[in-house]
Amino acid sequence: MSRLGIKHLIGGFARHMDGLLLALLLALLLLSTAVVFSASGQSTGRLVGHLSNIAVALTALVVIANIPPHILSKLGPPLYAVALVLLVGVALFGEIRNGSRRWLPLGFTSIQPSELMKIALPLMLAWYFQLHEATLKLRHFGIASLIIAVPFLLILRQPDLGTSMLIGASGFYVLFFAGLSWKIIAGLGVAGGLSLPLAWNLMHDYQRQRVMMLIDPSSDPLGAGYHIIQSTIAIGSGGAFGKGWLNGTQNQLDFIPERTTDFIFAVHGEEFGLLGAILLLLLYLAIAARGLKIAEHAPTLFARLMAGTISMNFFTYIFVNMGMVSGILPVVGVPLPLMSYGGTALLTLMIGFGMLMSMAKHRKLLKS
């Protein structure tokens, strides 16, 4: 290919990238690389793995950003159907790891279908609401609720309370942006509150234990309460300005559990302190705000629903992880978005941001 052709190809891809959103994402990924390197004990292998995951995820972002939204909308039903079949496959043939059946073996590898459902569910719901945009009635919200309930229950059964709640929240955001009545939302909130005693009885023993550890982690400091105790010690010891990169004692002495994944915020808090935590939160809020701004200017219902839901999902993951690590929410095993080490979660998030960029730059959306 000639130099002019390569330049034209790169220019074509670049036209479908939101510059501000991309800059914010790259800044966060750069920070995550530094923190993962520290949290891994300065492991070169883990650093290379993290950079490889970032390269794959950024490639997916660029590819998805160049797919027009009207094509993305048509992917909703088949992707949802595939994810649903895979979830049923997990229930029937899934691998049991640490007491949970969440992985589906495919011979050459294993996959976690709940990650695919994080993308498939909002796509399916946004497609469904756009299909009925002209005649949207209460019954459509009822059918949409069933579309949410099926994967929610399948994932809850694995058991995976954290992911099922995130899936449920994702579905709720689509309903909210589609115009669900505030009276119904209030009614659902009251019903949810009244059902808490029943939910408590239906929870597994380890799930109830996690809630109890939130109240008093010192009752089992070397067992179930260990994660919360060590993470809060690390965050608190960071003080206002932190101990410095690579100098976190709780981190380097291996006191923080799962410090490259679910509890990476404790490493960040210890090394960069309160100021670093605030700057990280501001970076997260800027990304979520940019996504909501894209939703505000979206040309169609589908684009508005997807952009709003992707942005709110991102904020929810942040809130849950930071709350979990700082001891104000139960430990549910949710990684910190774009910071934690891990390929699947990073790829899922960047696919979502690729969709955001598609909706920001493709102004013309054909009706499905």
Secondary structure, 3 states (H helix, E strand, C coil): CCHHHHHHHHHHHHHCCCHHHHHHHHHHHHHHHHHHHHHCCCCHHHHHHHHHHHHHHHHHHHHHHCCCHHHHHHCHHHHHHHHHHHHHHHHHHCEEECCEEEEEECCCCEECHHHHHHHHHHHHHHHHHHHCHHHCCHHHHHHHHHHHHHHHHHHHCCCCHHHHHHHHHHHHHHHHHCCCCHHHHHHHHHHHHHCHHHHHHHCCHHHHHHHHHHHCHHHCCCCCCHHHHHHHHHHHHCCCCCCCCCCCHHHHCCCCCCCCCCCHHHHHHHHHHHHHHHHHHHHHHHHHHHHHHHHHCCCCHHHHHHHHHHHHHHHHHHHHHHHHHHCCCCCCCCCCCCCCCCHHHHHHHHHHHHHHHHHHHCCCCCCC
